[in-house]
Amino acid sequence: MEASLWDNTKDRVKGSFPENRRLNAYLDEVYGQLFDCHKQLLSELKVITPDAIKKRFLGEDEQHKTLMQLVTFHQV
């Protein structure tokens, strides 16, 4: 993709070629997913930061427990 095809004001690829439309559709999809991550964090009353949104988007914000941690937790 050539840099001259990028529209800085719209943050989209210029033109109506099929590959340009696919890229713009992908950008719209990712934007929507990021917005959903922001809404989820808001509803959970979490601190909203770019890093928090990125981690939620990538699925890295969840605390995973080991089997031993779960057994210990439920024994108490």
Protein Blocks (a to p, Z undefined) as FASTA:
>chain_A
ZZklpcfklopaedjdfklmmmmmmmmmmmmmmmmmmmmmmmnopacdfklmmmmmnopm
bccddfklmmmmmmZZ
